[in-house]
Amino acid sequence: MTTYDERASLTDLTATVERVRSSVEGVIEGKPEVVRLSLTVLLAEGHLLIEDVPGVGKTMLAKALAKSIDCSVRRIQFTPDLLPSDITGVSIWDQQRREFEFKPGAIFSQIVIGDEINRASPKTQSALLESLEERQVTIDGTTYELPSPFMVVATQNPVEMEGTYPLPEAQRDRFMARVSIGYPSPEAELQMLDVHGGVSPLDDLQPVAHAHEIVKLIDAVRGVHVADSVRRYAVDLVSATRTHPDLRLGASPRATLHLVRAAKATAALSGRDYALPDDVQNLAVAVLAHRLLPTAQAQLNRRTAEQVVEEIIQRTSVPASPQQHGYGLGHGTQAYGQQQSRRL
């Protein structure tokens, strides 16, 4: 049976996320699905990669999300001369104390905006690997924990544009999802002229949620129940990318983990404490496509990774909904309570 406290947890999650969503959509007009995916990644403890052409609002989206939450925010402008120590920090010799003192870099923040991340060299990009996966930084043999919540929102231009470097496969794999904003509709662009014509809406944006609220919501998302059939469905989708003839690199086990975590977050955003196969299916392209490498022949045939994932979704059988196996709201809440008891 669902307890009052557990109901309140889901209610609080929905209310808090709704405030953040409304705040961000006040800046980014006409892109509700992009805003929802951003919030899904935040609650799933992931990192977001925003890829699109210049001028469509990539950095604006990252800033709006960061300003809507009352937490520490740092921006890193990735340029060819950016050094790894500018990101992670450096140990400096203190003459008075006669010892090295660690000066934290820009990565030591709760929300980090990586602007045009693929304009920095691969060596500098690799400085993010440890922090993206392990949420820590190791400098001169000493490990420093990063704050919680911790999320990197990185923007990048398409690799065909001048002055860009392709992201290493290991780094792309650490981003939970990739999203493209796309050009706005004519109506949304007209509204943008009214809203953005005078002053930037970011100037008046105020925090509508606190960092400690986000931490509690992340903890609630961890307790969302995922039935065995839904887990198997996620594994089947990811496994299919490893044997597809149009791909020379499939998705990693980390991709499976990210897909399930994102499905749990989107279920919570919908007011459910159990994930559905639809949650996995709707997130598959955003979570898997940026990790895949098409073969040379597929590229000649202009086959994109997104098209391959869509094809895999069509070919993979969808399991029965968890409610048909008794995994309704009560079961998911019971599983959450058992997990909480084991932690205590």
Sequence and secondary structure as in RCSB ss.txt:
>XXXX:A:sequence
MTTYDERASLTDLTATVERVRSSVEGVIEGKPEVVRLSLTVLLAEGHLLIEDVPGVGKTMLAKALAKSIDCSVRR
IQFTPDLLPSDITGVSIWDQQRREFEFKPGAIFSQIVIGDEINRASPKTQSALLESLEERQVTIDGTTYELPSPF
MVVATQNPVEMEGTYPLPEAQRDRFMARVSIGYPSPEAELQMLDVHGGVSPLDDLQPVAHAHEIVKLIDAVRGVH
VADSVRRYAVDLVSATRTHPDLRLGASPRATLHLVRAAKATAALSGRDYALPDDVQNLAVAVLAHRLLPTAQAQL
NRRTAEQVVEEIIQRTSVPASPQQHGYGLGHGTQAYGQQQSRRL
>XXXX:A:secstr
   HHHHHHHHHHHHHHHHHHHHHHTTSTT HHHHHHHHHHHHTT  EEEE  TTSSHHHHHHHHHHTEES EEE
EE  TT  HHHHHEEEEEETTTTEEEEEE TT SSEEEEETGGGS HHHHGGGHHHHHHSEEEETTEEEE  SS 
EEEEEE  TTSTT     HHHHTTSSEEE      HHHHHHHHHHHSSS GGGG    EEHHHHHHHHHHHHT B
  HHHHHHHHHHHHHHHH TTEEE   HHHHHHHHHHHHHHHHHTT SB  HHHHHHHHHHHHGGG EE HHHHH
TT  HHHHHHHHHHHS     GGGGT SHHHHHHHHHHHHHHH 
